[in-house]
Amino acid sequence: MSREPHIVHDYHSLPTLYSILRAMFEICLKRGWAIPTRAALDMCKMAERRMWSSMTPLRQFRGVPGEVLRKSEAKQFVGPSIL
């Protein structure tokens, strides 16, 4: 079974996801809900960058071996906290 139809579907559904998340952010912001506003903003950033919080920042570099990425994500390192 080919994954191509799923890739096309994901490509077209991402702008919809971003629009929904952005609307959630605007609603929370207008109502003055600080914590939900921050959560919605974080989700907007993740959708826009296509990089989820569970992913290691090493994913943005080409040539990093898959094993290194898997081990890094398994340890749940968060960028600034490892410094």
MMTF fields as JSON, N, C-alpha, C and O atoms, coordinates in Angstrom:
{
  "mmtfVersion": "1.0.0",
  "mmtfProducer": "UNKNOWN",
  "numBonds": 331,
  "numAtoms": 332,
  "numGroups": 83,
  "numChains": 1,
  "numModels": 1,
  "chainsPerModel": [1],
  "groupsPerChain": [83],
  "chainIdList": ["A"],
  "bondAtomList": [4, 2, 8, 6, 12, 10, 16, 14, 20, 18, 24, 22, 28, 26, 32, 30, 36, 34, 40, 38, 44, 42, 48, 46, 52, 50, 56, 54, 60, 58, 64, 62, 68, 66, 72, 70, 76, 74, 80, 78, 84, 82, 88, 86, 92, 90, 96, 94, 100, 98, 104, 102, 108, 106, 112, 110, 116, 114, 120, 118, 124, 122, 128, 126, 132, 130, 136, 134, 140, 138, 144, 142, 148, 146, 152, 150, 156, 154, 160, 158, 164, 162, 168, 166, 172, 170, 176, 174, 180, 178, 184, 182, 188, 186, 192, 190, 196, 194, 200, 198, 204, 202, 208, 206, 212, 210, 216, 214, 220, 218, 224, 222, 228, 226, 232, 230, 236, 234, 240, 238, 244, 242, 248, 246, 252, 250, 256, 254, 260, 258, 264, 262, 268, 266, 272, 270, 276, 274, 280, 278, 284, 282, 288, 286, 292, 290, 296, 294, 300, 298, 304, 302, 308, 306, 312, 310, 316, 314, 320, 318, 324, 322, 328, 326],
  "bondOrderList": [1, 1, 1, 1, 1, 1, 1, 1, 1, 1, 1, 1, 1, 1, 1, 1, 1, 1, 1, 1, 1, 1, 1, 1, 1, 1, 1, 1, 1, 1, 1, 1, 1, 1, 1, 1, 1, 1, 1, 1, 1, 1, 1, 1, 1, 1, 1, 1, 1, 1, 1, 1, 1, 1, 1, 1, 1, 1, 1, 1, 1, 1, 1, 1, 1, 1, 1, 1, 1, 1, 1, 1, 1, 1, 1, 1, 1, 1, 1, 1, 1, 1],
  "groupList": [{"groupName": "MET", "atomNameList": ["N", "CA", "C", "O"], "elementList": ["N", "C", "C", "O"], "formalChargeList": [0, 0, 0, 0], "bondAtomList": [1, 0, 2, 1, 3, 2], "bondOrderList": [1, 1, 2], "singleLetterCode": "M", "chemCompType": "L-PEPTIDE LINKING"}, {"groupName": "SER", "atomNameList": ["N", "CA", "C", "O"], "elementList": ["N", "C", "C", "O"], "formalChargeList": [0, 0, 0, 0], "bondAtomList": [1, 0, 2, 1, 3, 2], "bondOrderList": [1, 1, 2], "singleLetterCode": "S", "chemCompType": "L-PEPTIDE LINKING"}, {"groupName": "ARG", "atomNameList": ["N", "CA", "C", "O"], "elementList": ["N", "C", "C", "O"], "formalChargeList": [0, 0, 0, 0], "bondAtomList": [1, 0, 2, 1, 3, 2], "bondOrderList": [1, 1, 2], "singleLetterCode": "R", "chemCompType": "L-PEPTIDE LINKING"}, {"groupName": "GLU", "atomNameList": ["N", "CA", "C", "O"], "elementList": ["N", "C", "C", "O"], "formalChargeList": [0, 0, 0, 0], "bondAtomList": [1, 0, 2, 1, 3, 2], "bondOrderList": [1, 1, 2], "singleLetterCode": "E", "chemCompType": "L-PEPTIDE LINKING"}, {"groupName": "PRO", "atomNameList": ["N", "CA", "C", "O"], "elementList": ["N", "C", "C", "O"], "formalChargeList": [0, 0, 0, 0], "bondAtomList": [1, 0, 2, 1, 3, 2], "bondOrderList": [1, 1, 2], "singleLetterCode": "P", "chemCompType": "L-PEPTIDE LINKING"}, {"groupName": "HIS", "atomNameList": ["N", "CA", "C", "O"], "elementList": ["N", "C", "C", "O"], "formalChargeList": [0, 0, 0, 0], "bondAtomList": [1, 0, 2, 1, 3, 2], "bondOrderList": [1, 1, 2], "singleLetterCode": "H", "chemCompType": "L-PEPTIDE LINKING"}, {"groupName": "ILE", "atomNameList": ["N", "CA", "C", "O"], "elementList": ["N", "C", "C", "O"], "formalChargeList": [0, 0, 0, 0], "bondAtomList": [1, 0, 2, 1, 3, 2], "bondOrderList": [1, 1, 2], "singleLetterCode": "I", "chemCompType": "L-PEPTIDE LINKING"}, {"groupName": "VAL", "atomNameList": ["N", "CA", "C", "O"], "elementList": ["N", "C", "C", "O"], "formalChargeList": [0, 0, 0, 0], "bondAtomList": [1, 0, 2, 1, 3, 2], "bondOrderList": [1, 1, 2], "singleLetterCode": "V", "chemCompType": "L-PEPTIDE LINKING"}, {"groupName": "ASP", "atomNameList": ["N", "CA", "C", "O"], "elementList": ["N", "C", "C", "O"], "formalChargeList": [0, 0, 0, 0], "bondAtomList": [1, 0, 2, 1, 3, 2], "bondOrderList": [1, 1, 2], "singleLetterCode": "D", "chemCompType": "L-PEPTIDE LINKING"}, {"groupName": "TYR", "atomNameList": ["N", "CA", "C", "O"], "elementList": ["N", "C", "C", "O"], "formalChargeList": [0, 0, 0, 0], "bondAtomList": [1, 0, 2, 1, 3, 2], "bondOrderList": [1, 1, 2], "singleLetterCode": "Y", "chemCompType": "L-PEPTIDE LINKING"}, {"groupName": "LEU", "atomNameList": ["N", "CA", "C", "O"], "elementList": ["N", "C", "C", "O"], "formalChargeList": [0, 0, 0, 0], "bondAtomList": [1, 0, 2, 1, 3, 2], "bondOrderList": [1, 1, 2], "singleLetterCode": "L", "chemCompType": "L-PEPTIDE LINKING"}, {"groupName": "THR", "atomNameList": ["N", "CA", "C", "O"], "elementList": ["N", "C", "C", "O"], "formalChargeList": [0, 0, 0, 0], "bondAtomList": [1, 0, 2, 1, 3, 2], "bondOrderList": [1, 1, 2], "singleLetterCode": "T", "chemCompType": "L-PEPTIDE LINKING"}, {"groupName": "ALA", "atomNameList": ["N", "CA", "C", "O"], "elementList": ["N", "C", "C", "O"], "formalChargeList": [0, 0, 0, 0], "bondAtomList": [1, 0, 2, 1, 3, 2], "bondOrderList": [1, 1, 2], "singleLetterCode": "A", "chemCompType": "L-PEPTIDE LINKING"}, {"groupName": "PHE", "atomNameList": ["N", "CA", "C", "O"], "elementList": ["N", "C", "C", "O"], "formalChargeList": [0, 0, 0, 0], "bondAtomList": [1, 0, 2, 1, 3, 2], "bondOrderList": [1, 1, 2], "singleLetterCode": "F", "chemCompType": "L-PEPTIDE LINKING"}, {"groupName": "CYS", "atomNameList": ["N", "CA", "C", "O"], "elementList": ["N", "C", "C", "O"], "formalChargeList": [0, 0, 0, 0], "bondAtomList": [1, 0, 2, 1, 3, 2], "bondOrderList": [1, 1, 2], "singleLetterCode": "C", "chemCompType": "L-PEPTIDE LINKING"}, {"groupName": "LYS", "atomNameList": ["N", "CA", "C", "O"], "elementList": ["N", "C", "C", "O"], "formalChargeList": [0, 0, 0, 0], "bondAtomList": [1, 0, 2, 1, 3, 2], "bondOrderList": [1, 1, 2], "singleLetterCode": "K", "chemCompType": "L-PEPTIDE LINKING"}, {"groupName": "GLY", "atomNameList": ["N", "CA", "C", "O"], "elementList": ["N", "C", "C", "O"], "formalChargeList": [0, 0, 0, 0], "bondAtomList": [1, 0, 2, 1, 3, 2], "bondOrderList": [1, 1, 2], "singleLetterCode": "G", "chemCompType": "PEPTIDE LINKING"}, {"groupName": "TRP", "atomNameList": ["N", "CA", "C", "O"], "elementList": ["N", "C", "C", "O"], "formalChargeList": [0, 0, 0, 0], "bondAtomList": [1, 0, 2, 1, 3, 2], "bondOrderList": [1, 1, 2], "singleLetterCode": "W", "chemCompType": "L-PEPTIDE LINKING"}, {"groupName": "GLN", "atomNameList": ["N", "CA", "C", "O"], "elementList": ["N", "C", "C", "O"], "formalChargeList": [0, 0, 0, 0], "bondAtomList": [1, 0, 2, 1, 3, 2], "bondOrderList": [1, 1, 2], "singleLetterCode": "Q", "chemCompType": "L-PEPTIDE LINKING"}],
  "groupTypeList": [0, 1, 2, 3, 4, 5, 6, 7, 5, 8, 9, 5, 1, 10, 4, 11, 10, 9, 1, 6, 10, 2, 12, 0, 13, 3, 6, 14, 10, 15, 2, 16, 17, 12, 6, 4, 11, 2, 12, 12, 10, 8, 0, 14, 15, 0, 12, 3, 2, 2, 0, 17, 1, 1, 0, 11, 4, 10, 2, 18, 13, 2, 16, 7, 4, 16, 3, 7, 10, 2, 15, 1, 3, 12, 15, 18, 13, 7, 16, 4, 1, 6, 10],
  "groupIdList": [1, 2, 3, 4, 5, 6, 7, 8, 9, 10, 11, 12, 13, 14, 15, 16, 17, 18, 19, 20, 21, 22, 23, 24, 25, 26, 27, 28, 29, 30, 31, 32, 33, 34, 35, 36, 37, 38, 39, 40, 41, 42, 43, 44, 45, 46, 47, 48, 49, 50, 51, 52, 53, 54, 55, 56, 57, 58, 59, 60, 61, 62, 63, 64, 65, 66, 67, 68, 69, 70, 71, 72, 73, 74, 75, 76, 77, 78, 79, 80, 81, 82, 83],
  "secStructList": [7, 7, 1, 2, 2, 2, 2, 2, 2, 2, 2, 2, 2, 2, 2, 2, 2, 2, 2, 2, 2, 2, 2, 2, 2, 2, 2, 2, 2, 2, 2, 6, 7, 2, 2, 2, 2, 2, 2, 2, 2, 2, 2, 2, 2, 2, 2, 2, 2, 6, 7, 7, 6, 6, 1, 7, 4, 4, 4, 4, 1, 6, 6, 7, 7, 2, 2, 2, 2, 2, 2, 2, 2, 2, 6, 6, 7, 7, 4, 4, 4, 4, 7],
  "xCoordList": [0.839, 0.0, 0.883, 1.809, 0.612, 1.41, 1.039, -0.125, 2.037, 1.785, 1.504, 1.169, 1.629, 1.457, 0.113, 0.095, -1.019, -2.289, -2.318, -2.925, -1.665, -1.637, -0.797, -1.138, 0.293, 1.148, 0.392, 0.461, -0.314, -1.101, -2.178, -2.404, -2.851, -3.898, -3.321, -3.909, -2.17, -1.534, -1.15, -1.295, -0.667, -0.247, -1.425, -1.274, -2.598, -3.76, -4.476, -5.176, -4.325, -5.027, -4.25, -4.833, -2.961, -2.163, -2.618, -2.702, -2.915, -3.423, -4.738, -4.973, -5.589, -6.834, -6.547, -7.154, -5.629, -5.229, -4.689, -5.052, -3.832, -3.255, -4.346, -4.292, -5.331, -6.423, -7.244, -7.618, -7.52, -8.284, -7.501, -8.058, -6.214, -5.386, -5.272, -5.293, -5.154, -5.069, -6.367, -6.333, -7.511, -8.802, -8.901, -9.39, -8.435, -8.432, -7.565, -7.938, -6.419, -5.533, -6.227, -6.168, -6.885, -7.569, -8.687, -8.857, -9.448, -10.541, -9.986, -10.485, -8.966, -8.361, -7.773, -7.891, -7.142, -6.531, -7.588, -7.412, -8.681, -9.753, -10.434, -10.881, -10.513, -11.165, -10.216, -10.641, -8.954, -7.988, -7.541, -7.14, -7.605, -7.195, -5.71, -5.339, -4.87, -3.421, -2.868, -2.155, -3.183, -2.589, -3.077, -2.255, -4.402, -4.839, -4.31, -4.072, -4.126, -3.57, -2.154, -1.79, -1.359, 0.025, 0.056, 0.859, -0.825, -0.868, -1.269, -0.682, -2.265, -2.708, -1.609, -1.415, -0.889, 0.207, 1.322, 1.874, 1.645, 2.666, 2.24, 3.057, 0.964, 0.476, 0.515, 0.825, 0.203, 0.288, 1.715, 1.936, 2.676, 4.079, 4.495, 5.197, 4.054, 4.413, 3.819, 4.488, 2.566, 1.923, 2.595, 2.811, 2.922, 3.552, 4.93, 5.292, 5.69, 7.049, 7.086, 8.118, 5.942, 5.846, 6.865, 7.441, 7.064, 7.99, 7.328, 7.143, 6.973, 6.221, 7.153, 8.345, 6.626, 7.457, 8.169, 9.186, 7.656, 8.304, 9.486, 10.211, 9.693, 10.784, 12.043, 11.972, 13.174, 14.443, 14.781, 14.466, 15.415, 15.827, 16.837, 17.054, 17.454, 18.4, 17.73, 18.41, 16.393, 15.669, 15.797, 15.587, 16.136, 16.234, 17.535, 17.69, 18.466, 19.73, 19.709, 19.345, 20.096, 20.17, 21.4, 22.425, 21.275, 22.42, 22.583, 23.503, 21.701, 21.791, 21.217, 20.09, 21.967, 21.487, 20.173, 19.949, 19.328, 18.032, 18.154, 17.326, 19.182, 19.384, 19.631, 19.129, 20.4, 20.671, 19.377, 19.126, 18.557, 17.278, 16.367, 15.777, 16.255, 15.381, 15.843, 15.023, 17.14, 17.658, 17.453, 17.103, 17.67, 17.488, 16.035, 15.758, 15.109, 13.69, 13.219, 12.3, 13.818, 13.446, 13.818, 13.159, 14.869, 15.298, 14.531, 14.694, 13.696, 12.832, 13.614, 13.201, 14.733, 15.467, 14.695, 14.146, 14.653, 14.055, 15.217, 16.021, 15.321, 16.451, 17.144, 18.233, 16.563, 17.267, 17.563, 18.484, 16.812, 17.011, 18.271, 18.712, 18.856, 20.06, 21.327, 22.415, 21.215, 22.392, 22.878, 23.864],
  "yCoordList": [-1.18, 0.0, 1.242, 1.343, 2.16, 3.37, 4.407, 4.525, 5.158, 6.227, 7.547, 8.53, 7.596, 8.848, 9.521, 10.731, 8.806, 9.495, 10.133, 11.189, 9.502, 10.084, 11.354, 12.317, 11.352, 12.533, 13.691, 14.815, 13.442, 14.492, 14.997, 16.203, 14.069, 14.453, 15.331, 16.355, 14.935, 15.724, 17.105, 18.095, 17.176, 18.447, 19.413, 20.61, 18.893, 19.758, 20.036, 21.043, 19.177, 19.386, 20.262, 20.771, 20.453, 21.259, 22.715, 23.261, 23.371, 24.746, 24.823, 25.797, 23.814, 23.789, 23.658, 24.35, 22.778, 22.62, 23.933, 24.344, 24.591, 25.861, 26.906, 27.669, 26.958, 27.926, 27.679, 28.621, 26.42, 26.073, 26.453, 27.032, 26.129, 26.467, 27.977, 28.479, 28.685, 30.151, 30.745, 31.699, 30.186, 30.647, 30.381, 31.223, 29.208, 28.902, 29.903, 30.364, 30.233, 31.214, 32.564, 33.188, 33.023, 34.316, 34.343, 35.342, 33.262, 33.19, 33.273, 34.042, 32.489, 32.503, 33.865, 34.341, 34.491, 35.798, 36.852, 37.653, 36.858, 37.842, 37.663, 38.636, 36.42, 36.165, 36.344, 36.277, 36.568, 36.818, 35.578, 35.662, 34.433, 33.177, 32.974, 32.567, 33.247, 33.245, 31.854, 31.695, 30.866, 29.544, 28.891, 28.376, 28.894, 28.331, 29.119, 28.544, 30.432, 31.24, 30.79, 30.638, 30.578, 30.126, 28.742, 28.493, 27.852, 26.503, 26.56, 25.87, 27.381, 27.515, 28.123, 27.702, 29.11, 29.723, 28.704, 28.649, 27.909, 26.871, 25.878, 25.473, 25.484, 24.555, 25.199, 24.525, 26.494, 27.197, 27.164, 26.906, 27.423, 27.406, 26.026, 25.894, 24.992, 23.627, 23.276, 22.654, 23.671, 23.364, 24.137, 23.6, 25.399, 26.219, 25.685, 25.664, 25.256, 24.756, 23.279, 22.76, 22.6, 21.157, 20.394, 19.398, 20.886, 20.252, 20.241, 21.292, 19.064, 18.932, 18.95, 18.675, 19.268, 19.419, 18.127, 18.171, 16.995, 15.72, 15.413, 14.447, 16.213, 15.984, 16.713, 17.795, 16.11, 16.738, 17.839, 17.698, 18.925, 19.969, 19.478, 20.145, 18.322, 17.77, 17.413, 17.257, 17.279, 16.91, 17.972, 17.676, 19.196, 20.24, 20.166, 20.878, 19.315, 19.168, 17.909, 16.833, 18.051, 16.898, 16.07, 16.598, 14.777, 13.906, 13.346, 12.566, 13.731, 13.156, 11.74, 11.557, 10.751, 9.365, 9.154, 9.752, 8.309, 8.027, 7.476, 7.772, 6.677, 6.102, 7.196, 7.11, 8.22, 9.331, 10.078, 10.448, 10.3, 10.992, 10.195, 10.753, 8.901, 8.054, 8.044, 8.159, 7.908, 7.874, 9.222, 9.27, 10.297, 11.626, 11.867, 12.409, 11.468, 11.657, 10.71, 11.047, 9.544, 8.594, 9.121, 8.801, 9.923, 10.475, 11.729, 12.245, 12.228, 13.385, 14.63, 15.347, 14.889, 16.114, 17.298, 17.232, 18.363, 19.605, 20.564, 20.724, 21.201, 22.036, 22.776, 22.365, 23.86, 24.677, 23.963, 24.361, 22.929, 22.286, 21.419, 21.05, 21.088, 20.249, 21.078, 20.515, 22.388, 23.247, 23.375, 24.068],
  "zCoordList": [0.0, 0.0, 0.0, 0.805, -0.87, -1.022, 0.035, 0.418, 0.502, 1.47, 0.764, 1.425, -0.541, -1.257, -1.004, -0.782, -1.024, -0.746, 0.637, 0.815, 1.63, 2.968, 2.998, 3.684, 2.258, 2.21, 1.576, 2.073, 0.51, -0.145, 0.798, 0.898, 1.498, 2.439, 3.55, 3.9, 4.107, 5.161, 4.654, 5.371, 3.437, 2.856, 2.748, 2.996, 2.378, 2.211, 3.52, 3.624, 4.526, 5.786, 6.756, 7.713, 6.542, 7.456, 7.515, 8.615, 6.398, 6.506, 7.286, 8.001, 7.157, 7.909, 9.395, 10.213, 9.743, 11.134, 11.679, 12.782, 10.921, 11.369, 11.566, 12.531, 10.678, 10.803, 12.064, 12.763, 12.347, 13.554, 14.808, 15.74, 14.829, 15.979, 16.154, 17.278, 15.066, 15.13, 15.674, 16.451, 15.27, 15.784, 17.285, 18.039, 17.714, 19.149, 19.91, 20.99, 19.347, 19.967, 20.098, 21.157, 19.032, 19.049, 20.084, 20.783, 20.192, 21.169, 22.591, 23.413, 22.871, 24.206, 24.535, 25.664, 23.553, 23.757, 24.07, 24.988, 23.317, 23.535, 24.886, 25.492, 25.357, 26.643, 27.823, 28.976, 27.547, 28.609, 29.357, 30.518, 28.706, 29.328, 29.05, 27.949, 30.015, 29.805, 29.476, 28.485, 30.282, 30.086, 28.793, 28.035, 28.508, 27.219, 26.018, 24.956, 26.184, 25.094, 24.776, 23.61, 25.812, 25.609, 24.948, 24.05, 25.402, 24.828, 23.352, 22.518, 23.035, 21.64, 20.778, 19.638, 21.309, 20.568, 20.307, 19.209, 21.313, 21.129, 20.05, 19.223, 20.053, 19.029, 17.643, 16.66, 17.553, 16.261, 15.729, 14.546, 16.598, 16.195, 15.709, 14.706, 16.434, 16.043, 14.679, 13.853, 14.439, 13.158, 12.025, 10.939, 12.289, 11.256, 10.873, 9.697, 11.868, 11.625, 11.263, 10.839, 11.436, 11.206, 12.044, 11.607, 13.239, 14.172, 15.537, 16.15, 16.014, 17.254, 18.45, 18.316, 19.599, 20.8, 21.194, 21.887, 20.769, 21.098, 20.186, 20.424, 19.153, 18.215, 18.678, 19.261, 18.413, 18.756, 17.735, 16.554, 18.179, 17.243, 16.203, 15.191, 16.443, 15.476, 14.158, 13.144, 14.156, 12.937, 11.843, 10.666, 12.221, 11.204, 10.401, 9.408, 10.822, 10.108, 9.258, 9.731, 8.02, 7.125, 7.471, 7.901, 7.277, 7.469, 8.876, 9.123, 9.808, 11.149, 11.072, 10.609, 11.513, 11.416, 12.181, 13.233, 11.639, 12.245, 13.65, 14.512, 13.887, 15.216, 16.258, 17.378, 15.89, 16.797, 17.103, 18.25, 16.076, 16.282, 17.211, 18.136, 16.966, 17.798, 19.25, 20.161, 19.472, 20.843, 21.537, 22.716, 20.814, 21.38, 21.769, 22.839, 20.905, 21.197, 22.289, 23.036, 22.399, 23.449, 24.828, 25.818, 24.894, 26.177, 26.553, 27.659, 25.65, 25.916, 26.327, 27.239, 25.665, 25.938, 25.387, 24.287, 26.137, 25.659, 25.494, 26.413, 24.347, 23.997, 25.127, 25.528, 25.666, 26.662, 27.982, 28.695, 28.319, 29.61, 29.662, 30.751, 28.512, 28.542, 28.675, 28.796, 28.655, 28.765, 30.167, 30.417]
}
